[in-house]
């Protein structure tokens, strides 16, 4: 059974200010996610599932359905605030989605095979998809997950702070814990720091970070469902709370029943966290095309 690629594209792009997931950066107007799908097809993935808000379905079908026909199976899953909340009442002030782990949970019944998860607006590089495919087809198991780990210094934006899951890894390359840091940047002295309620903290440039590129067995979706109930019991009235994939992974590791392999990649990440990132992203894609890493038209 070929693995599936789940593309997370339900966010409102609040910092970016538009539907950045569908902005074209390639020579033929390709979006960043199209390069990820192209790399996934080359690696051997058999299906792509777009995790979106239901009102975006027609737009996604029009933009991507015809391009991908005959190249990879395409599916859709919808993230809505009321899904999997049970009898609980969602507060009226809650507007934003519950987060990436809830997004994965919304794939229940649609994704039934080993799968990788990525963000729609991040460029990961071909190497990561090859490594994710190999893990999913040779090593993934109900108690074995993987994270494609990027070097922190290769994942920053020059235009503002970023959020990263900073991984603490043992000598064998297994995850000890993962901490979601939501305000990471390089300061005026060139040192990478993050901010939290305790102040400023330095982070190693070579720290392995999660860019929301995970490889899971299908059982991970059930894990998300179990922990989502616990999350809601504690956080449902906090309008800013988010149920992140790293939170589920960290909790699973600390339970002692799950191991998570950090699979390193030296690929240069780039993405469009802020509008000001867009010109450099386009320039990066142009360089890759000029170097023949990708064709001038992905689907032509």
Helices and strands as residue ranges (DSSP letters): E 4-8, G 20-22, H 32-43, E 47-52, G 54-56, H 57-60, I 61-65, H 66-68, E 73-78, H 100-105, E 115-119, E 122-123, H 126-138, E 144-151, G 152-154, E 162-169, E 175-186, E 192-196, E 199-202, E 208-216, H 219-235, H 245-254, E 259-264, E 270-271, G 275-277, H 278-290
